[in-house]
């Protein structure tokens, strides 16, 4: 029996395409949550949040971002992130903001993980219309921290507009524009 190279090539191409399709589908992640904030005056607001991540940032991406923040703070981080292509979106209500950085690390307490997300522009200036609101200058990034549980819903925090620094342990630390903590509840993957 004679075997042609084409008959051997087709099964290999098919297996390759299946592997590629699996890789592409595994790369995308979507999370939903409810953002809730309570002002100092006791007013509570909530909105649906959808985070879609096309791919996660690498260790090299994290090292570059931390180095930029150490060197020049928020401005340097923004200069690094803005030219990068979007790797996902954060959607709050009807407004979408491009994700430029999404880094995942194991969560504490066994199982789950923490995903740190940074946008190259603010998501929202919460409280900007209030009399005496701070100047927007320097609050150029949006940040989310999703604590994704191994099972069941997780939680997180959102900073719609923030300045960033790096602490002694190498963690990104935020100063939020509004000073009000936006809590993310019922973080679930789709």
ZIKA-V50592 format. One record per pair of residues at least 6 apart in sequence whose ideal C-beta (glycine too) atoms are under 6 Angstrom apart, sorted by the first residue. I is the first residue (numbers start at 1). J is the second residue. If there is no record, write none. Layout:
BEGIN
I_J, I_J
END
This chain:
BEGIN
27_55, 28_54, 29_53, 30_52, 30_190, 31_51, 31_187, 31_189, 32_50, 32_188, 33_49, 33_184, 33_186, 33_187, 34_46, 34_185, 34_186, 35_47, 35_49, 35_158, 35_182, 35_184, 36_46, 36_183, 37_45, 37_180, 37_182, 38_44, 47_92, 47_93, 49_92, 50_91, 51_90, 52_88, 52_89, 53_88, 53_102, 54_87, 54_88, 55_87, 56_102, 56_104, 57_101, 57_102, 57_103, 62_103, 65_101, 66_166, 68_76, 68_77, 68_80, 69_77, 69_164, 69_166, 70_166, 74_138, 74_140, 74_163, 74_164, 77_164, 78_140, 81_100, 81_120, 82_120, 84_100, 86_98, 87_99, 88_99, 89_96, 90_97, 90_123, 97_119, 97_123, 97_142, 99_117, 99_119, 100_120, 101_118, 102_117, 103_116, 104_113, 104_115, 105_114, 106_113, 107_113, 107_114, 111_150, 112_148, 112_149, 112_150, 113_148, 114_147, 115_146, 116_145, 117_144, 118_141, 118_143, 119_142, 122_142, 122_161, 123_142, 123_160, 124_160, 125_136, 125_161, 125_177, 126_160, 126_178, 127_133, 127_178, 138_163, 139_161, 139_162, 139_163, 139_177, 141_162, 142_160, 143_159, 143_162, 143_174, 144_158, 145_156, 145_157, 146_156, 146_187, 147_154, 147_155, 147_156, 148_154, 153_186, 153_187, 153_188, 154_187, 155_185, 155_187, 156_184, 156_187, 158_182, 158_184, 159_174, 159_176, 161_177, 162_174, 162_176, 163_175, 164_172, 164_174, 165_173, 167_173
END
